[in-house]
């Protein structure tokens, strides 16, 4: 096992050793519905369903049984009223969808949004493994999708985080520019009812078509939207001339006009506010992580093992 001291920390990339080392921080987390923390920092926390219930057996009806659980087929066959008995599923799929599109490779503080997304996804994957649940999901970019079917075991986590560490260079089978609508539509076909579905993204390009697909996912699954953002996306700096570049193109930014700064800020808050309202309406959980936040601390704020009494 790699230790934190052995990992090389970079603001623009994330290595496999660093993602493996995050398994230690995952011991402080648990993806359980009863861990509901105080709302702070723009969080919106919805009570999760947790593991679903699956049919166990039928037995003779007993006083107090819910009439909605009567097993009518067995009742008709035996002539005596029987009830269905359910038990909690021993495991559930946790599907993590990670955004590796070009806008995620940006930051003026801390580390790239993509690096933060990879660290968050790795922490969630290790937490899932430690709970005995199945881990699956996908990583998507302009090059296409890399999909992981839900499976148990440490090897499934390692396969997932290895793809996170080389997501930019690794060839994928399907090419194209993935819209948010397409991303949600693919996940809707993958996620079986009762799954926990986590989207780690800056949610650029979210529109009405995306909202319809996401609503269908939330109808039968627990959903967590983990929003990555950079402070410059939320608010322009004070008056001045700034130069931004991506290694190929350069952008000159003049923030001298107060109206420009105000309009820029309002557009950002409108986009984020829309997602937050959607989370409330669809009973999804909303959580934000900035490029200079510590991902483990962000997740502990709602998934830490010390519950608020």
Order of alpha helices (4+ residues) and beta strands (2+ residues): alpha-alpha-beta-alpha-beta-beta-alpha-beta-beta-alpha-alpha-beta-alpha-beta-alpha-beta-beta-alpha-beta-alpha
